[in-house]
Amino acid sequence: MTRKILPIALVIGAVLALPSAQARPRIVLKSVEVTFPQSDRGLPEAPGRDVVQSNCFTCHSAGMILTQPTLPKAAWEAEVAKMRNVYKAQVDDKDVPAIVDYLTAVKGPK
């Protein structure tokens, strides 16, 4: 008896589940355009400035960089590592020391 009921129950369950699976709304992805505010603010001169501009300006403005808190070199190393590892910033290994040195010179303890 159980052998006859099990296949029937599976078919009924599948038929009942079919409408609920089809009732889910479809996700539609749309392209958006983002316009960032214009700024004349630039980074101060220091060794590594060009490396910071070519790597960090992809996501950060000069104003955003310059409003960061004063941090020691070890903290800037951790921040750059976080940008690369967590946020997947496309920063070449060879550029990391110049970025850290620049940030330490501009936003490090005096």
C-alpha positions as CSV (number, residue, x, y, z in Angstrom):
1,M,0.0,0.0,0.0
2,T,2.8,2.4,0.9
3,R,4.5,1.7,-2.4
4,K,1.5,2.9,-4.3
5,I,0.8,6.0,-2.2
6,L,4.4,7.3,-2.2
7,P,4.6,7.9,-6.0
8,I,1.2,9.5,-6.0
9,A,2.1,11.8,-3.1
10,L,5.3,12.9,-4.9
11,V,3.4,13.7,-8.1
12,I,0.8,15.7,-6.2
13,G,3.4,17.5,-4.2
14,A,5.3,18.4,-7.4
15,V,2.1,19.7,-9.1
16,L,1.2,21.8,-6.1
17,A,4.7,23.2,-5.8
18,L,4.9,24.2,-9.5
19,P,2.6,27.3,-9.3
20,S,4.3,28.7,-6.2
21,A,7.7,28.4,-7.9
22,Q,6.4,30.2,-10.9
23,A,4.8,33.0,-8.9
24,R,8.1,34.5,-7.7
25,P,8.8,37.9,-9.2
26,R,11.7,38.1,-11.7
27,I,14.7,40.2,-10.8
28,V,15.4,42.8,-13.4
29,L,18.8,44.5,-13.5
30,K,19.0,48.0,-14.9
31,S,22.0,50.1,-15.8
32,V,22.3,53.3,-13.8
33,E,24.4,56.4,-14.3
34,V,26.1,58.0,-11.3
35,T,27.4,61.6,-11.5
36,F,30.0,62.5,-8.9
37,P,30.2,66.0,-7.6
38,Q,33.0,68.1,-9.1
39,S,35.9,69.3,-7.0
40,D,38.9,71.4,-7.6
41,R,40.6,70.0,-4.5
42,G,43.8,68.1,-5.1
43,L,46.3,66.1,-3.1
44,P,49.3,67.8,-1.7
45,E,52.7,67.2,-3.2
46,A,54.6,64.4,-1.7
47,P,56.4,61.3,-3.0
48,G,53.9,58.8,-4.3
49,R,51.2,61.3,-5.1
50,D,50.9,60.1,-8.7
51,V,50.6,56.5,-7.6
52,V,47.8,57.4,-5.2
53,Q,46.0,59.4,-7.9
54,S,46.3,56.6,-10.5
55,N,45.1,53.9,-8.0
56,C,42.9,55.5,-5.4
57,F,41.0,58.0,-7.5
58,T,39.1,55.2,-9.1
59,C,36.9,55.2,-6.0
60,H,38.0,58.1,-3.8
61,S,38.2,61.8,-4.3
62,A,41.1,63.9,-3.0
63,G,38.6,65.4,-0.5
64,M,37.6,62.0,0.8
65,I,41.3,61.0,1.2
66,L,42.2,64.2,3.0
67,T,39.3,64.0,5.5
68,Q,40.5,60.7,6.8
69,P,41.8,60.6,10.3
70,T,45.5,60.8,11.1
71,L,46.8,57.2,11.3
72,P,50.2,55.6,11.8
73,K,51.9,53.7,9.0
74,A,50.8,50.3,10.3
75,A,47.2,51.5,10.2
76,W,47.6,52.8,6.6
77,E,49.1,49.4,5.6
78,A,46.0,47.7,7.1
79,E,43.6,50.2,5.2
80,V,45.3,49.6,1.9
81,A,45.2,45.8,2.5
82,K,41.5,46.1,3.3
83,M,40.9,48.0,0.1
84,R,42.6,45.3,-1.9
85,N,41.4,42.2,-0.1
86,V,37.8,43.2,0.9
87,Y,36.8,45.7,-1.7
88,K,38.9,44.2,-4.5
89,A,40.8,47.4,-5.4
90,Q,43.0,46.7,-8.4
91,V,46.2,47.9,-6.9
92,D,49.4,46.2,-8.0
93,D,51.7,44.8,-5.3
94,K,54.5,47.2,-6.4
95,D,52.3,50.3,-5.8
96,V,51.4,49.4,-2.2
97,P,54.5,50.8,-0.5
98,A,54.3,54.1,-2.4
99,I,50.6,54.5,-1.5
100,V,51.2,53.7,2.2
101,D,54.2,56.1,2.3
102,Y,52.2,58.9,0.7
103,L,49.2,58.4,3.1
104,T,51.6,58.3,6.1
105,A,53.3,61.5,4.9
106,V,50.1,63.3,4.3
107,K,47.7,61.8,6.9
108,G,50.1,60.3,9.4
109,P,51.2,61.6,12.8
110,K,53.5,64.6,12.6
